[in-house]
Amino acid sequence: MSIDPADFAARLRAEQNAPGREETLRRERVTRRRKALLGAGAGILLLGGFGVWLASAMGGRPADEPFAPRMLDEAMWPDAWPATTNIPFRGSPAAAWGNGALGIRLPQSKAVDGLTDLEVSTSLGAVRDFLIAANLSSQTVYGSKPVGALNFLAPSDPARRELDAAFTDPSTGRGSLQFLTRFDRDEVQVLASEGMAKTDGTMTYEVTPAGELLVQADYTFVYALVKTSGAKQINPNGFEVARVVVHRQLDILVRDGKLHLQTHATAIANDDCTAPADGFIHPLFYDDLKKTKKWASVDPYAEKHADASAPGACVRPTRT
């Protein structure tokens, strides 16, 4: 609302002639000096308050006590504090990993046991593209039928039949998560600026006695997610982020340009096992962690085999 200049001038003259004006000015000077003195000790109080919070964050802070995000630069926050959309992988081992498909690095191909260099490199590329279509494609990640991923699999492959069934019969529950990474976009959104996920792993290969290429793929995908609605604002510019770690190990036989899954194992960390078995991963945010107190703890970055937290397992990740 604008103020008329004439009214403002009249008000200013009235204030100058007010009987209590000198006392008001004196109080203001005292207030300014008090603020200066308090500011001199702010550093000590800040460190003391931070120490109290950090100690309580290790187990004693009430669950409903608000965070103090303005006390410290976000890059220096303790790992116990939630990540935000500003630095979604703060404190995560995955922070230094490749963005999306850049983290799926192929081994050097070479001619081996009757297969040419081109045949080997083409087969490795097909496995890489399958991993991308199954775990990094927005179509797959947001729950649509993964046509791209299915096209890499042989029509007779049991995994393809299982996935086809999962999209025609909802009663298959979490079965599709053995092969695909899927989130309910009405619940969460993936921060796609990181290439859908941070990715790291290895790929090796060998030739079977039948002269076919067998590829071993061992990759971990770490997703940063924010609630589609009702996201908690942690600081003025950032909303709370939850991370999900998906570890996949697959042995894939390449035959006539198509993929045949021989063995597969999947571990998913930070998935709510109490949520409906609807074929989606349901991330746990900070306020949800109280329900995980009695769940078994697992470090998804220390597990060598992807069987410690299969889809639907009730486990609490020690870090994401």
C-alpha positions as CSV (number, residue, x, y, z in Angstrom):
1,M,0.0,0.0,0.0
2,S,1.5,3.4,-1.0
3,I,1.8,6.4,1.4
4,D,0.9,9.9,0.3
5,P,4.0,12.2,0.6
6,A,2.1,14.9,2.4
7,D,0.8,12.5,5.0
8,F,4.3,11.1,5.5
9,A,5.7,14.6,6.1
10,A,3.0,15.5,8.6
11,R,3.5,12.3,10.5
12,L,7.3,12.9,10.6
13,R,6.8,16.4,12.1
14,A,4.4,15.0,14.7
15,E,7.0,12.4,15.7
16,Q,9.7,15.0,16.1
17,N,7.5,17.1,18.4
18,A,6.3,14.1,20.5
19,P,7.1,14.4,24.2
20,G,8.6,10.9,24.5
21,R,10.8,11.2,21.4
22,E,14.1,11.6,23.3
23,E,13.4,8.6,25.5
24,T,12.5,6.5,22.4
25,L,15.8,7.5,20.8
26,R,17.7,6.6,24.0
27,R,16.2,3.2,24.1
28,E,17.1,2.6,20.5
29,R,20.7,3.5,21.2
30,V,20.8,1.0,24.1
31,T,19.2,-1.7,21.9
32,R,21.9,-1.2,19.2
33,R,24.7,-1.5,21.7
34,R,23.1,-4.6,23.2
35,K,22.9,-6.2,19.7
36,A,26.6,-5.4,19.1
37,L,27.6,-7.1,22.4
38,L,25.5,-10.1,21.6
39,G,27.0,-10.3,18.2
40,A,30.5,-10.5,19.6
41,G,29.5,-13.8,21.4
42,A,27.5,-15.2,18.5
43,G,30.4,-17.4,17.3
44,I,30.7,-19.1,20.7
45,L,27.0,-19.6,21.0
46,L,26.8,-21.0,17.5
47,L,29.5,-23.6,18.1
48,G,28.0,-24.5,21.4
49,G,24.5,-24.8,20.0
50,F,25.8,-26.9,17.1
51,G,27.6,-29.2,19.5
52,V,24.5,-29.8,21.5
53,W,22.5,-30.5,18.3
54,L,25.1,-32.8,16.9
55,A,25.2,-34.8,20.2
56,S,21.5,-35.0,20.3
57,A,21.3,-36.0,16.6
58,M,23.1,-39.2,17.6
59,G,20.1,-40.3,19.5
60,G,18.8,-37.8,22.0
61,R,17.1,-35.1,19.8
62,P,13.3,-35.3,20.0
63,A,11.9,-36.5,16.7
64,D,9.7,-33.4,16.3
65,E,12.4,-30.8,17.2
66,P,13.1,-28.7,14.1
67,F,16.5,-28.7,12.4
68,A,18.7,-25.6,12.5
69,P,19.7,-25.4,8.9
70,R,20.7,-21.7,8.9
71,M,23.4,-22.3,11.5
72,L,25.9,-23.8,9.0
73,D,26.6,-23.8,5.3
74,E,24.8,-26.7,3.8
75,A,27.9,-28.3,2.4
76,M,29.1,-28.7,6.0
77,W,25.9,-30.2,7.5
78,P,26.3,-33.4,9.4
79,D,25.3,-36.6,7.5
80,A,22.5,-37.1,10.0
81,W,20.7,-34.0,8.5
82,P,18.5,-34.7,5.5
83,A,19.9,-33.9,2.1
84,T,18.1,-31.2,0.1
85,T,17.4,-30.4,-3.5
86,N,20.4,-28.0,-3.4
87,I,23.0,-30.8,-2.7
88,P,21.0,-34.0,-3.2
89,F,24.1,-36.3,-2.8
90,R,25.7,-34.5,0.2
91,G,27.4,-37.1,2.4
92,S,26.7,-40.0,0.0
93,P,29.5,-42.2,-1.3
94,A,27.7,-41.9,-4.7
95,A,28.4,-38.2,-4.9
96,A,31.6,-38.8,-6.9
97,W,30.0,-41.4,-9.2
98,G,29.1,-40.9,-12.8
99,N,25.8,-39.2,-13.8
100,G,23.4,-41.8,-15.2
101,A,24.7,-43.7,-18.2
102,L,28.2,-42.1,-17.8
103,G,28.7,-44.4,-14.8
104,I,28.2,-47.6,-16.9
105,R,31.7,-48.0,-18.3
106,L,32.4,-50.9,-20.6
107,P,35.5,-53.0,-20.5
108,Q,37.9,-53.0,-23.4
109,S,36.6,-55.4,-26.0
110,K,38.8,-57.8,-28.0
111,A,38.5,-60.8,-30.2
112,V,38.3,-63.9,-28.0
113,D,37.7,-67.6,-28.6
114,G,36.1,-67.3,-32.1
115,L,34.3,-64.0,-31.5
116,T,35.5,-60.9,-33.3
117,D,36.2,-57.6,-31.5
118,L,33.1,-56.1,-33.2
119,E,30.9,-59.0,-32.0
120,V,32.2,-58.6,-28.4
121,S,31.8,-54.8,-28.4
122,T,28.3,-55.0,-29.9
123,S,27.2,-57.5,-27.2
124,L,28.7,-55.4,-24.4
125,G,26.9,-52.3,-25.8
126,A,23.6,-54.2,-25.9
127,V,23.9,-55.1,-22.2
128,R,24.8,-51.5,-21.4
129,D,21.7,-50.2,-23.3
130,F,19.5,-52.7,-21.5
131,L,20.7,-51.5,-18.1
132,I,20.0,-47.9,-19.2
133,A,16.5,-48.8,-20.5
134,A,15.7,-50.7,-17.3
135,N,17.1,-48.3,-14.7
136,L,17.6,-44.8,-16.2
137,S,15.0,-44.3,-18.9
138,S,12.3,-41.9,-17.7
139,Q,9.7,-44.1,-19.3
140,T,10.7,-47.0,-17.1
141,V,11.5,-45.0,-13.9
142,Y,8.1,-43.4,-13.9
143,G,6.2,-46.6,-14.3
144,S,5.3,-46.9,-18.0
145,K,5.7,-50.3,-19.7
146,P,9.5,-50.6,-20.4
147,V,9.2,-51.3,-24.1
148,G,12.8,-50.3,-24.7
149,A,14.1,-52.7,-22.1
150,L,11.8,-55.6,-23.2
151,N,13.1,-55.3,-26.8
152,F,16.6,-56.3,-25.7
153,L,15.4,-59.5,-24.2
154,A,14.8,-62.7,-26.3
155,P,11.0,-63.4,-26.6
156,S,11.6,-66.8,-25.0
157,D,13.5,-65.4,-22.0
158,P,11.6,-66.1,-18.7
159,A,12.4,-62.5,-17.5
160,R,10.6,-61.1,-20.5
161,R,7.6,-63.2,-19.9
162,E,7.6,-62.2,-16.2
163,L,7.8,-58.5,-17.1
164,D,5.0,-58.8,-19.6
165,A,2.9,-60.4,-17.0
166,A,3.7,-57.7,-14.5
167,F,2.1,-55.1,-16.7
168,T,-1.1,-57.1,-17.3
169,D,-1.6,-58.5,-13.9
170,P,-1.1,-56.2,-10.9
171,S,-1.1,-59.2,-8.5
172,T,2.5,-59.8,-9.5
173,G,3.4,-57.2,-6.9
174,R,7.1,-56.4,-6.6
175,G,8.2,-58.9,-9.3
176,S,9.1,-56.3,-11.8
177,L,11.5,-54.6,-9.4
178,Q,13.8,-57.6,-9.8
179,F,14.7,-56.2,-13.2
180,L,13.4,-52.6,-13.4
181,T,13.7,-49.4,-11.2
182,R,10.2,-47.9,-10.9
183,F,8.8,-45.0,-8.9
184,D,5.2,-43.7,-8.6
185,R,5.4,-40.2,-10.0
186,D,2.3,-39.2,-8.0
187,E,4.4,-39.9,-4.9
188,V,7.9,-38.8,-5.8
189,Q,9.9,-37.1,-8.5
190,V,13.5,-38.1,-9.5
191,L,16.0,-35.3,-9.6
192,A,16.9,-35.8,-13.3
193,S,19.7,-33.2,-13.2
194,E,22.0,-36.1,-12.1
195,G,21.2,-38.2,-15.2
196,M,18.3,-39.9,-13.2
197,A,20.8,-41.6,-10.9
198,K,24.4,-41.7,-9.8
199,T,25.9,-44.9,-11.2
200,D,28.9,-47.1,-10.6
201,G,29.9,-50.7,-11.2
202,T,31.8,-53.2,-13.3
203,M,31.2,-55.3,-16.4
204,T,33.2,-58.4,-17.4
205,Y,32.8,-61.1,-20.0
206,E,33.8,-64.6,-21.0
207,V,33.0,-67.1,-23.7
208,T,31.0,-70.2,-22.9
209,P,31.9,-73.7,-24.2
210,A,29.2,-73.2,-26.8
211,G,31.0,-70.2,-28.1
212,E,28.6,-67.5,-26.8
213,L,29.4,-64.4,-24.9
214,L,28.4,-64.4,-21.2
215,V,28.5,-60.9,-19.6
216,Q,28.6,-60.3,-15.9
217,A,27.1,-56.9,-14.9
218,D,27.4,-55.6,-11.4
219,Y,26.1,-52.0,-11.0
220,T,24.6,-49.8,-8.4
221,F,22.2,-46.9,-9.1
222,V,21.5,-44.2,-6.5
223,Y,18.4,-42.0,-7.0
224,A,17.7,-38.7,-5.3
225,L,14.0,-38.1,-4.9
226,V,11.7,-35.3,-3.7
227,K,8.0,-35.7,-2.8
228,T,5.7,-34.7,-5.6
229,S,3.5,-32.8,-3.1
230,G,4.0,-31.8,0.5
231,A,7.8,-31.8,0.3
232,K,9.3,-30.5,3.5
233,Q,11.3,-27.3,3.1
234,I,14.5,-27.6,5.0
235,N,16.0,-24.2,4.3
236,P,14.8,-21.2,2.2
237,N,16.0,-22.7,-1.1
238,G,15.9,-26.5,-0.5
239,F,13.4,-29.2,-0.1
240,E,14.0,-32.6,1.6
241,V,15.5,-35.3,-0.5
242,A,15.4,-39.1,0.1
243,R,17.9,-41.4,-1.7
244,V,17.3,-45.0,-2.8
245,V,20.2,-47.4,-3.6
246,V,19.5,-50.1,-6.1
247,H,22.2,-52.8,-6.6
248,R,21.9,-55.2,-9.5
249,Q,24.0,-58.2,-10.4
250,L,23.2,-60.0,-13.7
251,D,24.7,-62.8,-15.8
252,I,23.5,-62.2,-19.3
253,L,24.1,-64.5,-22.3
254,V,24.1,-62.8,-25.7
255,R,22.8,-65.0,-28.5
256,D,21.8,-63.8,-32.0
257,G,21.8,-60.2,-30.8
258,K,19.3,-60.9,-28.0
259,L,19.8,-61.0,-24.2
260,H,19.1,-64.1,-22.1
261,L,19.2,-63.5,-18.3
262,Q,21.0,-66.5,-16.7
263,T,21.0,-65.2,-13.1
264,H,20.0,-62.0,-11.4
265,A,20.0,-60.5,-8.0
266,T,18.7,-57.2,-6.8
267,A,19.0,-55.3,-3.5
268,I,17.0,-52.1,-2.8
269,A,17.9,-49.9,0.2
270,N,15.5,-47.3,1.6
271,D,12.3,-48.9,0.3
272,D,9.2,-49.0,2.6
273,C,8.4,-52.7,3.0
274,T,5.1,-51.7,4.6
275,A,3.8,-50.0,1.4
276,P,1.5,-51.7,-1.0
277,A,3.3,-54.3,-3.3
278,D,2.4,-52.4,-6.4
279,G,5.5,-52.7,-8.4
280,F,7.0,-49.3,-7.3
281,I,9.8,-48.4,-4.9
282,H,8.4,-46.3,-2.0
283,P,11.3,-44.1,-0.5
284,L,11.5,-43.4,3.2
285,F,12.0,-39.7,4.1
286,Y,13.3,-38.5,7.4
287,D,10.0,-38.5,9.2
288,D,9.3,-42.1,8.1
289,L,12.5,-43.5,9.7
290,K,10.8,-44.0,13.1
291,K,9.0,-47.0,11.6
292,T,12.4,-48.7,10.7
293,K,13.8,-48.8,14.3
294,K,13.2,-52.6,14.5
295,W,14.3,-53.4,11.0
296,A,17.7,-55.0,10.3
297,S,20.4,-52.5,9.4
298,V,22.4,-52.9,6.2
299,D,25.1,-50.8,4.5
300,P,24.3,-50.9,0.8
301,Y,27.7,-49.7,-0.1
302,A,29.5,-52.5,1.8
303,E,27.5,-55.5,0.5
304,K,29.3,-57.5,-2.2
305,H,26.3,-59.5,-3.1
306,A,22.9,-58.1,-4.0
307,D,20.8,-60.3,-1.7
308,A,20.9,-58.4,1.6
309,S,17.8,-56.3,0.9
310,A,15.8,-57.8,-2.0
311,P,12.6,-56.0,-3.1
312,G,10.2,-56.0,-0.2
313,A,12.8,-56.7,2.5
314,C,12.4,-54.7,5.7
315,V,15.9,-53.2,6.1
316,R,17.2,-49.9,7.3
317,P,20.2,-48.5,5.4
318,T,23.0,-47.1,7.5
319,R,23.7,-44.7,4.7
320,T,22.4,-43.9,1.2
